Amino acid sequence: MEPLGSTLTATYAHPRPTPTNFLPAISTMASSYRDRFPHYNLTHSLSLPWRPSTYYKAASNWPTLDPYCTRSQRVSESTMLPFVSNRTTLFTRYTPDDWYRSNLTNFQESNTSRHNSERLRVDTSRLIQDKYQQTRKTQVDSTQNLGERVNDIGFWKSEIINELDAMIGETNELTDIKKRLERALMETEAPLQVARECLFHREKRMGIDLVHDEVEKELLMEVDIILCCQERMKLYLDKAIAQLAANRAAQHELEKDLSDKQSAYRIDDKCHHLRNTSDGVSYFRGVERVDATVSVPESWAKFTDDNILRSQSERAASAKLRDDIQNLLVVTANEMWNQFNKVNLAFTNRIAETADAKNKIQTHLAKTLQEIFQTEMTIESIKKAIVEKSAFLKVAQTRLDERTRRPNIELCRDMAQLRLVNEVYEVDDTIQTLQQRLRDAEDTLQSLAHTKATLEHDLAVKANSLYIDQDKCMSMRRSFPSTLRLVGFC
């Protein structure tokens, strides 16, 4: 403690010499230290952990000299001058922490700058590569679209040519087409019945497995497709009964349409084969803003289709109707076969999923049983630990109880007393923690038991679903009418 009124200098500026012959005072009163060390503060110098501070009074920083003090003491105190330092110089300097922080800041700014630069270079390289890939992909897509357009034009060209060439001989075949349509309509009844029975059996699933899954969706879709095919077959069967008149007035429109298709085919085929290295490739500024189109793909296809239909109706109604029926039989056969395969695939996937879920449930059930055993062992170990900690608590409390019988001044709040008190609190806290952990373990055991019951129930549900899908439904779906029978040849 520095004398009152001195400057706030460091304690190492003027270290006070300690007398070599100093021995601790025997007296416990503060006055025994006041004459020997007037610059000490008794409150701070005698702050002993085992002596209460209420027995002492704080001495002043500069106690008044007693009239009975010696002359040598007065001379010694009068010669103690405060150390005056250049405070402005000390306060304007940086600390070592400032120096280290400045270096760290510079290093971090350097790392950040280099990281940003490196990230910019990597992003730029990736941007160039991405834009190149995007441009290349766009050109490939455009080329592919042109190729598909050429194929579409070629398809419609062939249709028009065939229509112009096939002008006669269609009416006599209408009866055969009608009979084929009737046989195909009869063949659709068996798949429809199978699909409905599968839906009926799958209603017997239990619990969570009674789900509107992909199999049920595909089965409902199969029923709808078969019914829709039957409706279309019946509609065209009614049309086949009617007799259509012939009129050949649309031949000119077909020829004009064919000429346009040939020109468009030639132009689009040339565009389809153009590459970046082809001759004749140049800039045409603003051409992308010129929209000279007069139709869309739907209207374009419909225009040619209307011409063909008009020509068919004008030439021979039976020819058009025969082609429509032929297409209908092929489309409906493909739709029913595709949906049949989709349903079977959905059944296969669902059976595999159910079997996998069953296996996983069995695995989880085994793990749950193992975990129940481990949890029970843990509960036993916690109980044993609580019993063991109780002995420690008894010893600590017994020691404290015995130490309360110390006589008079021996009832000292010494380090042993403090440690025993802390030991009691520590052991008691440990026991409370173990008891809370025991309750948690018991709750976990109850949860595991509930999980075990749930898994066992779910295992029975999965076994029932496997029996319905695999044994009942798939056994009925082993056969399906052939394509020839669906188109009415057999």
Secondary structure by P-SEA (a helix, b strand, c coil): cccccccccccccbbbbccccccccccccccccccccccccccccccccccccccbbbbcccccccccccaaaaaaaaabbbbbcaaaaaaacccaaaaaaaaaaaaaaaaaaaaaaaaaaaaaaaaaaaaaaaaaaaaaaaaaaaaaaaaaaaaaaaaaaaaaacccccccaaaaaaaaaaaaaaaaaaaaaaaaaaaaaacccccccccccaaaaaaaaaaaaaaaaaaaaaaaaaaaabbbbbbccaaaaaaaaaaaaaaaaaaaaaaaacccccccccccccccccccccccaaaaaaaaaaaaaaaaaaacaaaaaaaaaaaaaaaaaaaaaaaaaaaaaaaaaaaaaaaaaaaaaaaaaaaaaaaaaaaaaaaaaaaaaaaaaaaaaaaaaaaaaaacccccccccccaaaaaaaaaaaaaaaaaaaaaaaaaaaaaaaaaaaaaaaaaaaaaaaaaaaaaaaccccccccccccccccccccc
